[in-house]
Amino acid sequence: MFQVVIERDKFVRSGPGFGSRRHAILNLTNSGDDNEGKLNSMTKFNRVITIVVDSLGIGQAADSAQFNDVGADTLGHIAAFMGADWRLPHLQSLGIGNIRQDDEMVGLKPVVAPRAAFGRMAEISAGKDSMDGHWEMMGLPVMEPLGYFPDGFPDALIKQIADFADRPVIVNRPYSGTDVIHDYGDEQLRTGALIVYTSGDSVLQIAANVDVIPLAELYRICEYVRGLTVDAPYRIGRVIARPYTYRSADDFTRTSDRRDYTLKPTAPTDLDRIQAAGIPTYGVGKINDIFSGQGLDDGVHTTSNHDGMVQTMRVVQSGRQGFIFTNLVDLDAMYGHRRNPAGAAQALEEFDQDLGTLLPMLGDKDLLIITADHGNDPTFRGTDHTRELVPLLAYSPSLVSAKPHDEPQQLELGIRQPFSDLGVTILDNFGVENGTFGMSFLDKLEI
């Protein structure tokens, strides 16, 4: 098994072909050459690019009442906030508006001939966190509830953390990530204490002023906490390092050096199956963190959504084939939890612009899938994720070129449940034996 090593300004995995963050690019010189002939001969698409726009929900899920999320609608409410003149032209050309023809979103109208197959996905996992969503996409729904701590973490765990870090621990209750820095940044600056907090998800987060607690120390503490909380009675989904720079309670910045320390997958995922079949796998953004490096040949952390798109386009332009799995986290981390619909709209506009650059790079043997892992409605109550359906767009130039010009067609994928339909479709494309969950929609990508 590979080991993930995380250091300041680097991302290094001790295995062949795994790149370094020092130059913020993927290692594209050493992966999958022997398999490209096989890909050409046996697959419908030689390359599948899946982009997860983190938290881009598209309306409440059928089970939203179980999560107290009735009425949540991330994209619909962002569109309503922006008004009738708001546009996402490239996403609209693919059919983002067609997904909701029965309940149109303000400004995001359906188009007559969407370029992509379109639909929605519904989750079956017990939670609504990034780990739940991504694992389920890759054939591993999280059916056993993770540990949630709405009243803070047990004293015994807090004592272990404080003793290891040789620092006091403050807060220890659910909090907004920005509010907790506003309220306790001065105290951390004065005392050197660790700011430990949680949310409605299965997370333990440690916020650290990098001038008080250096990155290397923060990462070391988080790695220790990860080891403590894998099993019962804690079973915490993610331990998150949240570094920030601080000038005052009203003037601070959370840096891009965030790290997520997730549970290791409890069984093989579709990433493992794809990799075992000799198909190159690339992770962009926090994909490596979510899967603890398992099933990935190569990967890179990113500093923003734009950086994530740039890294994805680097792989595409390199001509490398296989599976590219990208997570774009800004919509969730910077705007969803902060309940900032204007910022969320801007993030989507910027993604749409980058999408406009990516689309012309794709060829007939490429399949681009755009989806999300959960919702995080920036107009909704609270600061947590929301249980929503997520969009599903599947695009290839081969779909567009095959359409009769005088007879516009729409490829509707319906509501796919579970998210694992996505992973099974990718397995089906590469001729890899399916996992336990999900049904392929590859045969629906036909004109």
C-alpha positions in Angstrom: 0.0 0.0 0.0 1.2 3.5 -0.8 1.8 6.0 1.9 0.7 9.6 1.7 3.2 12.1 2.9 2.1 15.7 3.3 4.7 18.4 3.8 4.8 22.2 3.6 4.4 23.3 -0.1 4.7 19.7 -1.3 2.4 16.8 -2.1 4.4 13.6 -2.4 3.3 10.0 -2.6 5.8 7.3 -2.2 5.0 5.3 -5.3 5.7 5.5 -9.1 4.4 8.4 -11.0 3.1 10.5 -8.1 3.8 14.2 -8.6 5.0 17.0 -6.3 3.1 20.1 -5.5 6.3 22.1 -5.5 5.7 23.0 -9.2 1.9 22.6 -8.9 1.6 20.3 -11.9 0.9 16.7 -12.4 3.7 14.3 -13.3 2.6 13.4 -16.8 5.6 11.6 -18.1 5.4 8.2 -16.5 1.8 6.9 -16.4 -0.1 4.5 -18.6 2.0 4.4 -21.8 1.6 0.6 -21.9 -2.1 0.8 -21.6 -3.0 3.3 -24.3 -3.2 0.8 -27.1 -5.5 -1.3 -25.0 -7.7 1.8 -24.3 -7.9 2.6 -28.0 -9.1 -0.9 -28.9 -11.5 -1.7 -26.1 -13.2 1.5 -24.9 -15.9 3.8 -26.1 -14.0 6.7 -24.5 -10.3 6.6 -23.9 -10.4 9.3 -21.3 -13.1 10.1 -18.7 -12.9 13.4 -16.9 -15.2 13.8 -13.9 -15.4 17.2 -12.4 -17.1 17.5 -9.0 -18.2 21.0 -8.3 -18.3 20.6 -4.6 -21.7 21.4 -3.0 -23.5 22.3 -6.3 -26.9 20.8 -5.2 -29.9 21.2 -7.5 -32.9 20.9 -5.3 -34.0 19.0 -2.2 -33.6 15.2 -2.2 -36.5 12.9 -1.5 -35.1 12.2 2.0 -34.2 15.8 2.8 -36.7 15.9 5.7 -34.5 13.3 7.5 -31.7 15.9 7.4 -33.9 18.9 8.2 -33.1 20.2 4.7 -36.6 20.6 3.2 -36.5 23.5 0.7 -32.8 23.5 0.1 -31.8 24.3 -3.5 -28.3 25.5 -3.9 -28.2 26.3 -7.6 -31.8 27.4 -7.8 -31.5 29.8 -4.9 -28.2 31.2 -6.2 -30.0 31.8 -9.5 -33.0 33.4 -7.8 -30.6 35.7 -5.8 -28.9 36.8 -9.0 -32.0 37.5 -10.9 -33.4 36.8 -14.4 -30.4 38.2 -16.3 -27.9 35.8 -14.7 -26.3 33.4 -17.1 -23.9 30.4 -17.1 -23.6 30.1 -20.9 -21.4 27.0 -21.1 -23.2 25.1 -18.5 -26.5 26.1 -20.1 -25.3 24.9 -23.5 -24.6 21.5 -21.9 -28.1 21.4 -20.4 -27.9 22.5 -16.8 -31.2 24.3 -17.2 -32.8 21.2 -18.9 -32.3 19.2 -15.7 -35.0 21.3 -14.2 -37.5 21.7 -17.1 -40.3 20.8 -14.6 -39.2 23.5 -12.2 -37.2 26.1 -14.1 -34.4 28.1 -12.4 -34.4 31.8 -12.7 -32.2 32.8 -15.7 -30.9 29.3 -16.3 -33.4 28.4 -19.0 -33.5 25.0 -20.8 -32.0 25.0 -24.3 -33.6 23.3 -27.4 -30.6 21.1 -28.2 -28.3 20.6 -25.1 -24.9 19.4 -26.0 -24.7 16.9 -23.1 -26.8 14.1 -21.7 -28.4 15.5 -18.5 -30.0 14.3 -15.3 -29.7 14.2 -11.6 -28.2 11.9 -9.0 -29.7 11.0 -5.6 -27.5 9.8 -2.6 -28.2 6.8 -0.4 -25.3 7.3 2.1 -26.2 7.9 5.7 -24.5 11.4 5.6 -24.1 14.4 3.4 -20.4 15.1 3.6 -17.8 15.2 0.8 -16.5 11.8 1.9 -19.9 10.2 1.7 -20.6 11.7 -1.7 -17.3 10.9 -3.3 -17.1 7.4 -1.9 -20.6 6.6 -3.1 -19.7 7.8 -6.6 -16.9 5.3 -6.6 -19.1 2.4 -5.5 -18.8 2.6 -1.7 -21.9 4.1 -0.1 -21.4 5.0 3.5 -24.3 3.1 5.1 -23.0 3.1 8.7 -23.5 6.5 10.2 -20.2 8.3 11.1 -19.6 10.0 14.4 -21.3 13.3 14.9 -20.7 15.6 17.9 -23.3 18.3 18.1 -22.3 19.1 21.7 -18.6 19.0 21.2 -16.0 16.2 21.5 -15.7 14.1 24.7 -13.3 15.4 27.3 -11.1 12.4 27.0 -10.4 13.1 23.3 -9.8 16.8 24.0 -7.3 15.9 26.7 -5.4 13.5 24.4 -5.1 16.3 21.8 -4.0 18.9 24.3 -1.4 16.5 25.8 0.0 15.6 22.4 0.2 19.2 21.2 1.3 20.6 24.5 -1.2 23.3 24.0 -4.6 24.1 25.5 -7.7 23.5 23.5 -10.5 26.0 23.2 -14.0 26.2 21.7 -14.9 22.5 21.2 -18.4 22.9 19.8 -20.1 23.4 16.4 -19.0 26.7 14.8 -18.8 28.4 11.5 -15.2 28.3 10.3 -14.9 32.0 9.7 -16.9 33.0 12.9 -14.7 30.9 15.1 -11.6 32.7 13.8 -13.4 36.1 14.3 -14.4 35.1 17.8 -11.3 33.3 19.0 -8.4 34.5 16.8 -7.2 37.0 19.4 -7.2 34.3 22.1 -5.2 31.9 20.0 -2.7 34.7 19.3 -2.4 35.5 23.0 -2.3 31.9 24.4 -1.2 29.6 21.6 -4.3 27.4 22.1 -5.7 25.1 19.5 -9.0 26.1 18.1 -10.9 22.8 17.8 -14.5 22.8 16.4 -17.0 20.8 14.5 -20.1 21.2 12.4 -23.2 19.3 11.4 -20.9 16.9 9.5 -18.6 14.2 10.8 -15.6 16.5 11.1 -13.0 17.6 13.6 -11.4 20.8 12.5 -8.4 22.6 13.9 -7.9 26.2 13.0 -4.4 27.6 13.4 -2.8 31.0 12.9 0.3 30.1 11.0 2.3 32.6 12.9 1.4 30.9 16.1 1.2 27.3 15.1 3.4 26.6 12.0 1.9 24.4 9.2 4.2 21.5 9.9 3.1 21.4 13.5 -0.6 21.7 12.6 -0.3 18.8 10.1 1.5 16.7 12.7 -1.3 17.3 15.2 -4.0 16.5 12.7 -2.3 13.3 11.7 -2.2 12.3 15.3 -5.9 13.1 15.8 -6.7 11.2 12.6 -5.1 8.1 14.2 -7.1 8.5 17.4 -10.5 8.9 15.7 -10.7 6.1 13.1 -12.6 3.6 15.2 -15.5 3.6 17.7 -16.4 5.5 19.8 -15.4 8.3 17.5 -15.3 7.2 13.9 -15.0 10.7 12.6 -15.2 11.1 8.8 -12.6 13.9 8.4 -10.0 15.7 10.4 -9.3 19.0 8.8 -6.3 21.3 9.2 -7.5 24.9 8.7 -4.5 27.3 8.6 -5.1 31.0 8.4 -3.2 34.3 8.5 -4.4 36.9 11.0 -4.2 40.6 11.4 -7.4 41.2 13.5 -10.8 39.7 14.1 -12.1 41.5 11.0 -9.0 41.0 8.9 -7.9 37.4 8.4 -7.5 34.9 5.5 -7.9 31.2 5.5 -5.0 29.9 3.3 -5.0 27.3 0.5 -2.9 25.0 2.7 -6.0 23.2 4.1 -5.6 19.5 4.5 -8.3 16.9 4.9 -7.4 13.6 6.7 -10.2 11.2 5.8 -10.9 7.7 6.9 -9.4 5.2 4.6 -12.0 3.5 2.3 -13.4 0.5 4.2 -13.5 -1.6 1.0 -12.1 -1.4 -2.5 -13.6 1.5 -4.6 -14.0 1.9 -8.3 -10.8 3.9 -8.3 -9.0 0.8 -7.0 -10.8 -1.3 -9.7 -9.8 1.1 -12.5 -6.2 1.2 -11.3 -6.0 -2.6 -10.9 -7.1 -2.9 -14.5 -4.1 -0.9 -15.6 -6.0 2.3 -16.4 -4.2 5.4 -15.4 -5.9 7.4 -12.6 -5.3 11.1 -11.8 -6.7 13.0 -8.8 -7.0 16.8 -8.9 -7.8 18.9 -5.8 -8.8 17.1 -2.6 -9.5 13.8 -4.3 -6.3 12.3 -2.8 -7.3 13.4 0.7 -10.8 12.0 0.3 -9.5 8.5 -0.7 -6.4 8.6 1.4 -4.4 8.2 -1.8 -5.9 4.8 -2.6 -6.5 4.0 -6.2 -4.6 7.0 -7.6 -1.5 6.8 -9.7 -0.9 10.6 -9.8 -2.3 13.7 -8.3 -2.0 17.3 -7.2 -3.5 19.5 -4.5 -4.8 22.8 -5.8 -5.1 26.4 -4.5 -8.5 27.4 -6.1 -11.2 26.3 -8.5 -9.3 28.0 -11.3 -6.1 26.2 -10.4 -8.1 22.9 -10.3 -9.3 23.6 -13.8 -5.9 24.5 -15.0 -4.4 21.3 -13.7 -7.2 19.3 -15.3 -6.6 21.0 -18.6 -2.8 20.2 -18.3 -3.6 16.5 -18.2 -6.0 16.8 -21.1 -3.5 18.8 -23.2 -0.7 16.3 -22.4 -2.7 13.6 -24.3 -2.7 11.2 -21.3 -5.6 8.8 -21.2 -7.5 7.1 -18.4 -9.6 8.6 -15.6 -9.2 12.1 -14.3 -11.1 12.9 -11.1 -11.3 16.5 -10.1 -12.8 18.2 -7.1 -13.4 22.0 -7.1 -14.0 23.0 -3.5 -14.4 26.8 -3.5 -18.2 26.9 -3.9 -18.5 24.9 -0.7 -15.6 26.0 1.4 -15.6 29.7 0.6 -19.2 30.6 -0.1 -21.6 27.8 0.9 -20.6 27.4 4.6 -20.3 31.2 4.8 -23.8 31.7 3.4 -22.6 34.0 0.7 -24.8 33.7 -2.4 -23.1 36.5 -4.3 -19.7 34.9 -3.9 -21.2 31.5 -4.8 -22.5 33.0 -8.1 -19.1 34.5 -8.9 -17.4 31.2 -8.3 -19.9 29.5 -10.7 -19.3 32.2 -13.3 -15.6 31.7 -13.1 -16.0 27.9 -13.4 -18.2 28.4 -16.4 -15.5 30.6 -18.0 -12.9 27.9 -17.4 -15.3 25.3 -18.7 -15.5 27.3 -21.9 -11.7 26.9 -22.3 -11.8 23.1 -21.5 -14.6 22.1 -23.9 -12.8 22.8 -27.2 -9.8 20.7 -25.9 -11.9 17.5 -25.9 -12.1 15.0 -28.7 -14.6 12.3 -29.7 -12.9 9.8 -27.5 -13.2 12.0 -24.4 -16.1 11.9 -21.9 -16.6 14.8 -19.5 -18.9 14.3 -16.5 -19.9 17.2 -14.3 -21.6 16.6 -11.0 -21.5 17.4 -7.3 -21.1 15.6 -4.0 -23.9 17.2 -1.9 -25.6 20.6 -1.6 -24.7 23.7 0.5 -27.4 26.2 -0.1 -25.9 29.7 0.7 -29.4 31.1 1.3 -30.4 28.3 3.7 -30.5 28.4 7.5 -27.4 27.3 9.4 -23.9 26.8 7.9 -23.9 23.1 7.1 -24.2 21.0 3.9 -27.7 20.4 2.6 -29.2 17.0 1.4 -30.0 17.6 -2.2 -30.0 16.0 -5.6 -26.9 16.8 -7.6 -26.6 17.6 -11.4 -25.3 15.1 -13.9 -24.0 16.3 -17.2 -22.2 13.9 -19.6 -20.6 15.5 -22.6 -18.5 14.3 -25.5 -18.0 15.9 -28.9 -19.0 12.6 -30.4 -22.5 13.0 -28.9 -22.9 16.4 -30.6 -21.5 15.4 -34.0 -23.8 12.4 -34.1 -27.0 14.4 -33.6 -29.1 15.1 -36.8 -28.9 18.8 -37.3 -32.6 19.1 -38.4 -33.8 17.1 -35.4 -32.6 18.3 -32.1 -32.5 15.5 -29.5 -32.2 15.5 -25.8 -30.5 12.7 -23.9 -32.2 12.5 -20.6 -30.6 10.4 -17.9 -33.4 10.8 -15.3 -32.6 10.6 -11.6 -29.8 8.1 -11.0 -29.7 6.5 -7.6 -27.2 5.8 -6.0 -24.3 8.1 -6.9 -22.5 4.9 -7.7 -24.2 4.8 -11.1 -21.4 7.3 -12.1 -18.6 4.9 -11.1 -20.2 1.9 -12.7 -20.5 3.8 -15.9 -16.8 4.6 -15.9 -16.0 0.9 -15.1 -18.4 -0.2 -18.0 -16.6 2.2 -20.4 -13.1 0.8 -19.5 -14.3 -2.8 -19.6 -13.7 -3.3 -15.8 -15.8 -5.6 -13.7 -18.5 -3.7 -11.8 -18.6 -3.3 -8.1 -21.6 -4.0 -5.9 -23.7 -0.8 -6.3 -25.0 1.1 -9.2 -26.2 0.7 -12.8 -24.3 2.0 -15.8 -25.8 4.7 -18.1 -23.1 4.3 -20.8 -25.6 2.8 -23.2 -27.7 5.9 -22.9 -24.9 8.0 -24.3 -26.0 7.1 -27.8 -27.8 9.1 -30.5 
